[in-house]
Every structure is written in C-alpha cells, then in structure tokens.
Amino acid sequence: MRTVLFTLMCLAAPLVLAATVYKWTDENGVVHYSDQPHPNAEKVHVQNAQTYRSGATPSGGASSASPAPAPQQGYAGCAIADPADDQSFTNIDALTVAVRTDPALRPGDQIYVLLDGALVNNGAAVGNSYTISPVERGTHTVSAVVKNSDGGVMCQSPGVTFHVHLPSIQNPVNPIRPH
C-alpha cells in the first residue's frame, strides 16, 4: 500500500508545485515518505514527469508529390473458432482447425496455423481452416497468425488447448478389443 502511495506521490509531485518529498525509516525498520520534514529524514529527488509534444502538422497546401498510400489497418481480432478451448476428443484421426478474423481476411493476407508452437503444413499458409491428420494422443495447443504480403504480423490469436484420448491396448474397456 505504501508503495502505491509513494508512486502516486511521485507522479503527482511534479504537477503540484514540484513538492519536496522526504524519506525516513522509523525504529521498526518501516520506511516512510512525506511532504513534511521529519527528524533524520532525507530529501528525495523526484524527476519531472516525461511529456511529449507533437510537431506542427504541415499545412494543407498543394504538393507536387503523390500522396503516400494509406497504412494497412490491423485486424480487430482473430481467434480459433474450432476446436473450443479445453475441448476433449476421443478416437479421432483428424481434427479441423477453423480460424475467424474480424474483419474478414483481406486480399494478400495469409493465415498460418501453429500446433504446439510449430507451424503446420510445412510452414505454408493454410486459409481459414486446416485439417490436422494424424492427431497424436495428449494435450495440444493450437493458435493462428495472420501475416500481410510483406510477412508482417497483422494479428495473432490466443492459444486454444484441446485434448485427444485414443484407445489403448492395455485398457480393459477398449472398444476395439473387448475382453
């Protein structure tokens, strides 16, 4: 709590007449900060707040140079639509991963899918959906990255975890080999 209070004081100090801050430690070893002097207190130098002022904008006069192309806007979001997070699958050989972007995928942009942190499809773009086959038993994480034509990342989805359960020969209730 005192750290938060000190931080607020440090931020507000340059704004409020550049107040002096004093620091001292009491007999219990607790550090105190105040704007009032105290015996055995030392002054704390608080730097001025960092500010930024933009440069003057050019006037709207005519120019012989052609206007620069508008920068490509990013995506409001991208996500794995299927499978759902923490979804479990039993006895599957393939799994289709569906990717959703907002807005829709722009011309020139490409989607790449990562399974457990590694690119699928030998690192080639996959489109809005990709089927992973075969799917190994265990817990996996899938995510997607949208890149523009220059290879710049436009959007990255959060990872979605899914679980794959496959029958085992050692399982006494194995549907493939009943006992």
C-alpha positions, 0 to 999 in steps of 0.5 A, spaced: 500 500 500 505 504 501 508 503 495 502 505 491 502 511 495 509 513 494 508 512 486 502 516 486 506 521 490 511 521 485 507 522 479 503 527 482 509 531 485 511 534 479 504 537 477 503 540 484 508 545 485 514 540 484 513 538 492 519 536 496 518 529 498 522 526 504 524 519 506 525 516 513 525 509 516 522 509 523 525 504 529 521 498 526 525 498 520 518 501 516 520 506 511 516 512 510 515 518 505 512 525 506 511 532 504 513 534 511 520 534 514 521 529 519 527 528 524 533 524 520 529 524 514 532 525 507 530 529 501 528 525 495 529 527 488 523 526 484 524 527 476 519 531 472 514 527 469 516 525 461 511 529 456 511 529 449 509 534 444 507 533 437 510 537 431 506 542 427 502 538 422 504 541 415 499 545 412 494 543 407 497 546 401 498 543 394 504 538 393 507 536 387 508 529 390 503 523 390 500 522 396 503 516 400 498 510 400 494 509 406 497 504 412 494 497 412 489 497 418 490 491 423 485 486 424 480 487 430 481 480 432 482 473 430 481 467 434 480 459 433 473 458 432 474 450 432 476 446 436 473 450 443 478 451 448 479 445 453 475 441 448 476 433 449 476 428 443 476 421 443 478 416 437 479 421 432 484 421 426 483 428 424 481 434 427 479 441 423 482 447 425 477 453 423 480 460 424 475 467 424 478 474 423 474 480 424 474 483 419 474 478 414 481 476 411 483 481 406 486 480 399 494 478 400 493 476 407 495 469 409 493 465 415 498 460 418 496 455 423 501 453 429 500 446 433 504 446 439 508 452 437 510 449 430 507 451 424 503 446 420 503 444 413 510 445 412 510 452 414 505 454 408 499 458 409 493 454 410 486 459 409 481 459 414 481 452 416 486 446 416 485 439 417 490 436 422 491 428 420 494 424 424 492 427 431 497 424 436 494 422 443 495 428 449 494 435 450 495 440 444 495 447 443 493 450 437 493 458 435 493 462 428 497 468 425 495 472 420 501 475 416 500 481 410 504 480 403 510 483 406 510 477 412 508 482 417 504 480 423 497 483 422 494 479 428 495 473 432 490 469 436 490 466 443 492 459 444 486 454 444 488 447 448 484 441 446 485 434 448 485 427 444 484 420 448 485 414 443 484 407 445 489 403 448 491 396 448 492 395 455 485 398 457 480 393 459 474 397 456 477 398 449 472 398 444 476 395 439 478 389 443 473 387 448 475 382 453 
